[in-house]
Amino acid sequence: MKLSKAPYRVLAAGICLLSVHLTMQAQPLAAKDASASGEELVISAKRIEQDRLKASVVVEVIDRQQIEASGAGNLAEFLEAVPGLSLTRLYGRMGVDANIDVGYLGEAGSQNVLFLIDGQRQNALDSSNLRLSRLPISSIERIEIRKANAGALYGDRAQGGVIHVITRTDQSKQLSVGAGSYGSKHVDTYLGFGGEQLKASLSYRAAESDGYRASSRANQDSAQFRVVGQGDWGRINVFARGFKERAQLPSYLTLEEFTLTPRKAGAYPVASERQGEAFGLRYDGSLAPGLSWSVDVNEQSTRDKTYESIHNRRTLINPEFLAQIGAWQWLAGGELSQAQARTEAGKIVEQRNRAIYIQSSRPLLADLDLELGARSQRAINQFQAEPGALATASTYQQSALSAAFNTRVAKNLSLRAGALTGFRLANADEVYFFDRETYALLRINEAVKPMTTRELFAQLEAVHFEQRYAIHYRHIKANQEIGYQYDCGVIDGLKASCNQNLYDTERHMLSAQLRWPLSKALLLRASVDLVDAQIASEANAGRRVPLTPKQAARLGLAWRFQSFVLHANAHYRGAMVQAADQSNSNPLIPGRQTIDLGLSTSLNQRLQLAAWIRNLTDKSYYDYATYNGIYPADRRSFDVTLKLSI
């Protein structure tokens, strides 16, 4: 496999060589795995570690064993199988420009989902989709998906929920290599070192594919280095992370082109290059019995070049204090951030955020826990249309509240319920008017206001030995949804487009999940999501929200026989309204059903082999379409992965 010329290619080569050396020299080491010991600890419920079963909001936990069993080659590929979540691909299985939507919020789903890695937000300042390729999948310990509004806890972007990736620091070593259809190849390696007081880990992933369509070749590289030290003085965590993605974007097709030649490139193919780095540290210490504190400092930088180059940069400081006062547990903190998006031509948007938040929880009865939260956030946007031009500014002030409880209504049956509010601030590329013809930035758009949401939720969950049953209801009312508007009048003598607060929306979602070991050798997982998402105001009131299906269902079977495990996964998604089609006047995106089959086996104690057929029935479909055309999904593909663990 030819590795790309990423800035950290020397690190990659060193890791791979060291992996081979350790494979031949080292003795097996036992990896500590929380899921294997039966523990399910989560952070995303209230920013501190707690037992998932005691959390007052709904959090799905996916451990490393589940990720590896899925055969997923990247994070986007795995997230598609998670109930209550929608993934829309534009350019293939590598997840280039994929849209992640927790809570079925629609085409702006990625703007309403907060993406965290080890507690640090990864969403860009602009409206670009989440860069899911920025982390090697081998470095992931677990993924927590909070399926509830987290505005009081995390603020901006967390209305739909939170995807929180926690990385590993165990002492195991592993190397996996794979290849498949459409010229796809990947190498993914993880190396852990140290003991209880000092741990270090290195991980690296390189992947490439020619793509299903013409002009859709993609290369992705990501690397992470992490050190964790602890003692009587406290705990410190230091990390460095980098990624690079080079992708050809083959553009859209007409319906006729999709029907006749879905693999062809569209009318306006373009090449893109995205890369970035992140550095930071976190310190946790104790001030007195029952009183602890922490501070998290990190800096992130990304460069995105498609039609023009945009450089995003953010520095964030996050101090927190945790105190136990009587029966109440209190968490108080603040976030100070400075972010900037600068174009190649010197146009600049800056955003300064200042936020304070407080969370409190206490047991009211033996089997009843209450959680309360509040947050206030102030954001100042400053816009400079040309180098040296006079800057203009706008200010937003928002707050969010939460109240939720968890109670045991029977021996193995828990009830969670709550009321939550949240908000999304306008992104860097949504706060200005731009030339309708050339897209040149004109001036700041002070009329666009934050989007706000109110949510009521309830979940019943039964856990009995290895069996799990859950039913989850969400009711979300959103005000002032932000979206594209073609005609925004005349600005500085030019016809302008912009982003505006288009309308209010309302959603009802009912999800049911089942995990049932039918026997010692056969495991069943099933889920169904029923969604009613409607526009609630303005001229299109009563019409469906674009890019939200009415139904989605997933079925998974894992059957173990001798040394083999056979996996079968089926996914159904109902028809959807096209993106930006608020009037529902265009043909629907058809519903689709896909099936994946996989077979895995252990060749010996250290070597595992997995083979997968994706889209077994060779279904021709698309998950994204808008007024200008259709973006075809991949047809049937094959991949094989060999993993070595020591």
C-alpha angles and dihedrals in degrees: 000000000000110000118215123246096259117163090249098049090118089058089048094052091047092051093049093048091047090050091056092046093050091047090062098037113031130083120234116277124202113238118218108233121184093203093054091055092051096250120138107186120172135189102183094075095070108348093262129082116270140151109279092224089059095048116114095216130055114269124173114208121204114186129203093261091059092048092051093045090054092064089224113164094199141015095260091054091054099044091060089074095056117106118237091028132097125204120194117193123202100176115025142285095312087075099240106172092351116168116224117201123185110187097017095268091157135225093355090051095123089053090057099046120080113219115204133182111196090339097310120117117242103183113121122240090244131056097270116134121258113285098229092172093069094093132053108243090223089064094061118107095179143333122230118199114193106204096197139072110281100185095123090049104039107007122206119047096010099101096108095037144274133283106201119185116197115197129217133256099172121129099245125115126212140169125191129184128184146172136189150150125334092029095295119165134165143177121195125179138177128189123186125188141174138040140265098305100038126028131172134182138188124194134176136177131186122181136169138177137178087218133228093267130055113267093019103112114146136186124190130185128177135169137180134190119190134178125188122187128178141174142132087308094061137261131299129191122193124183143174123192136179138177140178130191126185114184139168110222108208095199127223134312132216117246090255092052091048091052095049106030112007093169096061123104118253129241097276112036115174138178122237134193124194126177138156149163135216131193131178153130138221127202125197120190143159124243099181139334106305094010125092136159141197140188127203120196122179142155127205131189129184134177120201120187120181114120091352134358119264122186116203120192131176134178117192134185118190119181120182138184125202121195137174110212112175109305092339124093112204129197119185127174149147138222124212116183138169117195134177136186113196125183125215089253092057100258109147137199116184128187128192117193127194118180139167125190140178131196127187134181138175140166109254094185135001091275102024124084124183127202127190130182143176136183137184121194132182122194127187117196119198121190131196114186096191136013107278093009122135110271121233125201145200131192131212126192118190138167135193135197135196137189123175141153140199121207136170109234094178138005095280100013125093131186123207122185138158153146119244139176131198146163145211122213121215112271123239092264093046098058098072143060116241137196108270092219105037101021089230112160113251113176142323117289105224092176095072110096132194118276113238134195139195119201137190117189140174133181133186113200129182120192119184117168104301094345122097129183125178139170119192131188126193127184113189126182113190124193127199098006109200118233146147120287120191100202115047098153129252119321121185089345094307131107105249140203124196146158117271142174096270106181147314122271139197129206135189116190128182118185129182125190135187132188110181129166100213089190139340088279103038128063124185126199120181137166141170130195122199114194133189108182117169139170106246105192146028125032096324097050111149095026124116122269109248120256096016119118121213092223138021127175136180131193125185132180128187116189121185119203122170106315095338133088119201116204125197121180126180125188128190124189123182126227119290138201113250120259115275091010098124091157091055089226100134127076114280123253099253121245117252143196123208133182128201124194126196139178124196133179141169111242089190138332093295106028127073128180126200131181127186139188111204120202091009096191092050091240115194107216147128132219098195133051134150139174092291099049154287132308109209121220124225119278124219116328140173131214137177126198130191116197128192119196128185 
